[in-house]
Structures are given as structure tokens and as C-alpha cells.
Amino acid sequence: TPHHFPTQPFWPPIIPFPFPLGAAGQPAVPLPTLALQPTPSTHLMKMRTFCRLPSTASVASAVTGESEDDNGSEEDDAFDDNDSEEYEEDSVRRGWVDVIHDYVALDDDDTTLVMVFPRGQGCGGGKQAINPDELVRHPRREAAKIFLWENAMQTGFQDFPHSGPVKQSTYQHVVRSKVVDTMLCMGLKMQSFESIDGDETFLKLALEPDGQVLRHLAHCCRYRLPIKREVYRDLAHAFAGFPPGAPPRNADGDEVLAYTEYSKRLHDKFEPFREVDAIRLVSHLLVHHFNMAELQRQGVISRMFPAAKHVEVEELKKTWVKVRLDFWRHGEGVDAIRDYFGEEVAFFFQFFAFYIRMLAWLALVSLVMFMIDNKLVEVSFSMRSNSKLAFGLVLVVWASSFGVIFGGKEARSRQRWGMDSGSVAADMTLSSYRMELEGTWQLFFQKMLSTGGVIAACLAFSVAWGQISLNFKKSEEAVLTSFLIRAGSLAWSYTVPYLARLQNHRTRRRLNKAMTAQLAVVKLFLYLSPFLRTAFVINWTQMTCAPTLKEAADMAFRGTGWPTGVNASLYHQWLPEYVVPDRLSVMGVILRNSHANKTCIWGCQPARCIADDSGSANCRTTCYDTLRASLDGLYITHAGFSMLFLAIAIVYAHCKARSEMRKPTQDSKEYTWLQFQAKCDEVARYEYLSWGGSYVEDFLEVVLGFALISCFGIIRPSITPVVLVMQIVEYWLLVYRMTHVTARPYPTGSEGIDMWSRIIELVTVLSAVINAGLAAFLVPP
């Protein structure tokens, strides 16, 4: 589908169309007072997709870019000159704004959505240009795929023969005429202009703010809006335990307004429509009547995106700067993010800010640990030895409380935003969904193949870890582990969309849940399994055995040297602690029998020791040191690559925009604010595997960092402050990318972080189990 937009309506339609079309293509019910026909001052007449200037006699020719006859009149030419002068004067009145260190003309007035139409070849058209001589063999059949309402094909297609092909120029002329005529009858306001290099035509769509059309559409869609604060002031009696005269407040002190279905009769009782409300309602209106995927596939439009108002963007930047430095307070100021990007993105940044704030408290504890380990604080030897065990307990409590505390914050935001269960709009049906596959053996085997791909990926990575551990030195293992994790993570990111589509999901939300589950399972396995193997498996699989303890010690320390801090000649005093005991668990007995009548040293061998007066020694093992080095490398590469990709996206989008701004033009055209947004939508839209990022990818990066800290922070407590700084920098880069580079996404509603809450619960359980295992088997003493 065209970027962020659905292929089916969001809400169950109450009537087929707020203003149903009659037999002659005219509204079947009275329309609100809106100018449906363009006046000479509108820029709709400037809309051109082919070489000639459109005829001003009808709205249809304004869309197609072709005159209805080959001979343009003198009156049309006179109008073109006047209109061009008015257009230039209007450009001056619009003003200029600084974007990527250059000035662009501001043209976002009266704009809710933007449609971009490609032009013809030989007329400045770019990569998506239309070849006017190409034949469309079944024009009526192709057009019927676009227009979704009943009897849509009865009018407006007189130029199509009942059988036989037509030229692409004729097909585009007729289809675009029908599209614009329909949007005019919807009550949409439209203006158009040409891109600076002449390869595209932009059509701005809008509804009158708080106008009759918007009200009627919200009423028909049962759109939910909050009740005005003034309504509460009229209440003379307390209700539900809250005092009268004001909206109730939650435990954080925030007002909680009631949400209910909008009614035109009670319009004065509701809060005004926001910009995101208008975007949702207009897009609902369009996707209910046009198949947006077909419009793009057939070259009628190249893209459609929500318009970003410059004033709102600047206000968001100022608000978000305050948010970035406000991690310590209970509110992250996500209301401004929600009013611009929608609830889904707002919940993500609320989670990210909360994670940083919780990470700050953990960093304070780790600083105390750092002072104890480096003897900056005078404590007993016993306390210093057990400090890491105490930090492991703190980690388990921290991870367990993380999900619980955020769950409360999430619930309060969900209540304040009217996103309670059942209030989120119905999801859209994907164009890739095939209903005929339901209940068939083909779909069964496709789902099995998708699940098998997840299992195969985990097995492949397990084999890779084993080969690295067996064939490379311990010093090389840490570097190779970090490299393989990043390379495997990138490869899996490109594989998941294909596996998820095999399951034939009907809606976008179901597809995203499937992708989230497959990505999270494999990437958590990819990130955690090499460390689990080092901590718990190597001890059993890489034992060194010989007939005597002396021979086993010589074999074990041949490559790495004898451990420091102990006397090698007194090995019989301190080494028996690291010898496999005679009585083992069931798994140990099996391994022990394979080395009958031999003495075996554990696979995790002593490396650095502190001897005591009794002759025994407290040692850090090779597994412990390898685990620390691998974690350090992964922490740095994880944060480093995340910030690197963000920086590349920012530079790439800016370079593409500046290259377009510097293209030579025949006339003095302006590079405008909406053209810059269109370029961002082309190179950095907010979708999966895009330079603009996506909800799934951004969330996964944060969750993976949370998993590493929660499960293995006990091995390297001092890394926590470094991770905190990296996460703050990454947050700042995300804020910059979302406000300066990423094209404004469709404002998707959400009831919370959804699938991610289950993944966080899984990480919490893993944290308790892994920290207990590390404390018992690996962390000294």
C-alpha cells in the first residue's frame, strides 16, 4: 500500500459514503456550503501531468494535465499568465523557512494530505513517469479495481471502449478526472502546484477545520472525541468520588477527560478536532472509495502522505527539547508527541524515556559497585567479594519492577488518551491477504515453513557459536561474537518480512505482531545465546582430562599460561576446587563416563586468582573474562551501529533533498516545504527497513539493550553508566530524525505497547533465572 495508508476503512461504516454519489456523479444528499468548482485563483488549474497546460473548462482536465481538445484557446492562455502571476505573489506571501541550512517556500496552508502525481515522459517526468503511448488493454477492468463504491463505473468512462485497449494518456486522463470529481463531491478543498524539476504534480487535500464536512464524517464514523472541560464545570454534584466543577485527575495529577462517540447534535460539548483527527478522517474517506494500492500500482499517483505543518513541527521541536532533558519527572510530555505522531509512536517514546530514567537509578548503584571494586571505598574483603552478588539481586528487582511500574504509566496514558479496550479503530485489511487460502493445506504448509524458518535460524546461529568457540582463541572470540551478532541481526531483519507474509495475515496489526514475535525471538536468542553458552555450556563441553591432576593442569594451561596470583608449584592446594567432582548430576555422570579413570578440570579454567592463608584461591575463570570482553564489545557495537544508522539516515535524506533543490529549472520555480516532505517520504518514510526507521525496529533496539543489561549486567556493573550515556545520545538522535528527516507517518492509534509488554515479561523471567545461574556458577567467589 502507499506507505502508511490502509487499503480498507478504519471504522465500520455507518453509511456507504458521507455524501453518496448519485447516478450522474453528483451528490445524492445536500452538501455543506463549500466551493466545489475551482475559481480562476485556485492553483488546481496549474496541475499538469503531461506537456500541455490543462483546459480551464472542467475540473477533470486540471487533474489529467491534458486539454480536452488539441487546440487551446486564447482565453486559456490569458488565464495561465494571470494565474502564474498570482501564484508567484502568493508564494511571496507564504514566507520562507530554513530547512537543511537553506531556505524553502512555506506552502503547508490548507493541507491535510498530499497526493503526488507523476508526469509524462518528455515533459520532465522522472523514474515514475507515464509513457503516454503505452497501451492499457482492459481499461474498464483496470479502472474498476480503483473505484470501490457501487455503480462507480456507470459514469465518467465514456472515453473507454467496451472492448479493446486505450493509450495510457487517455486512461490517465479519464481515471484522474474521476478521482478529482469524486474528491470534489466529498467536499475536499484542493490546490495543486508543480515540483521544482517538473517531474511531479502535487495536490493538496484538506477539509475545513471544524467544518460541516469534518463534523459529518466524524459523526458517521462514530469517531471518539474528549468531552470539553467546560462541561465538567457545569456539574453541580460530585460523581464517582470526584469533586464537581472540574475533570477528574489520576494519581499523577493529570486531567482525565471522558471520551465518547462524536455527535453533531452535541458538537459544542466536544473538544475541537486536532490535526491528527483530520488526517485520520480524510484518509478514511479516501480509502473507503479508492483502492490506494491500485492507484499507486497503475501510476495514477506516486505517493500520498500526511502533511507536516511547519508551525506544529517547530512547536514540537521546542517541546521535545524540554522532554529530552526531563527524564527525572513522572511525565515525559508525550502528549505533544501523541498529538503529532499518534498514540503508537507516543507510547514508544514514553517507554524509551522511562527506560532511560530507570537506567539512571541502576547507574547510581553501579557507581557504588565501581568504587568498591577499585578500593575507592574501604570495605572488608568479604563485602568486596560478595558485592557482585548483591548487584545481581538489585538487577533482578530492577528488571521485575520495570514492567510493573511502566504498566501503570501505560494504563494512565491509555485512559487519558481514550485508548481503552475497544476504542481503537478497526484495523485495515492488507492488499496481500488471500481469503481463498484460509483452511487449505497450502496455508498450513506455509505457516509450517514460516515457523521452521525461525527454528532453522536459531540452529544455524548455535552451530556458528560452536565453531567460533572451537576454532578461535579466547581473545578473538569476543570480536567475532560481536561481529556475528550484528551481521546475523541484519540478515534476519531482511528475512522476517518474507516469513511473516507466508502466514497470510489479514490485517496490518496482525502482520506487525507476527513480525515482532519472529524478530524478537530470534534476535533475543542471537544476543543472549553466545553468553549463555560461555557461562553455562563450556564448563561441561570443554573439560580437560588426563590420568593425573598434574598432566591435566599442564594441558589446560598450555596455551593461556598458569593463572596469576597463585604459586604453580602448589597446584595441589588450590586447583582441586576446579576439578570435576566424582559425584555429578545426571548430565555430569554421562560426561564423566566418557573420561573414565581420568582427572578432569572444568572447561572454565582459572585465570586470575587471589590466594588466602589456607592455600585455596578465589579465581576468575577464562569464561568470566571472555564473557566480560564479549559484553563490552556487544554493548559498544550495539549502541554504535544504532547511532551510526541514525546518522546515515539524517545525512542521506539531507543530501537527496539538497541535490533536488539545486537542479536547474527553466523558469524560476520554488523549492517548497511540501516538496521537501515528499523527498523525505521517498527516502526516509517511517516503515520497516527504511532510513526513516520504523516502530518495530526502533522498539526492538531498545528492548535488546534492556535484555543485555537485565540478564548480564552482573558480569560488568561498571558498564551501566556508559550504556546510560549511549541511550541518551540515541534518544536525541531519534528525536532529531523524527522531527527533521523522517516523513510524518500516519498517526496510528494504539492501546499501549501491545506485544512488547509480553516480550518484556519474558526478559524479566530470563533475568531472574540467568542472574541466579551466574551468581551460583560463574561470578566469584
Secondary structure, DSSP 8 states (H G I E B T S, - for coil): --TT--SS-SS--SSS-SS-B-TTSSBSS---S---S--TTSGGGG--SSSS---TT-HHHHHH-S-SSSS--HHHHHHHHHHHHHHHHHHHHH-EEEETTEEEE---TT-SEEEEEE-BTTTT--TT-B-TT-EES-HHHHHHTTB-STTGGGSS-TTS-SSS-EEHHHHHHHHHHHHHHHHHHTT-EEEEEE-TTSSEEEEEEE--TT-HHHHHHHHHTT-EEEB-HHHHHT--S-BTTB-TTS--B-TTS-B---EEE--GGGGGGB----HHHHHHHHHHHHHTTB-HHHHHHTTS-SEEEE---HHHHHHHHHHHHHHHT-TTSS---HHHHHHHH-HHHHHHHHHHHHHHHHHHHHHHHHHHHHHHHTTSS---HHHHHHHHHHHHHHHHHHHHHHHHHHHHHHHHHHHHTT--TT-S----B-TT--GGGTTSHHHHHHHHHHHHHHHHHHHHHHHHHHHHHHHS-HHHHHHHHHHHHHHHHHHHHHHHHHHHHTT--SBHHHHHHHHHHHHHHHHHHHHHHHHHIIIIIHHHHS-EEESSHHHHHHHHTTTT-S-BTS-GGGHHHHGGGGB--SS--HHHHHHHHTTTT-EEE-SS-EEEEEE-TTS-EEEEEHHHHHHHHHHHHHHHHHHHHHHHHHHHHHHHHHHHHHHHHTS--SS----BHHHHHHHHHHHS-SSTTSTT--HHHHHHHHHHHHHHHHHHTTT-TTHHHHHHHHHHHHHHHHHHHHHHTS--------SSSTHHHHHHHHHHHHHHHHHHHHHHHTS--
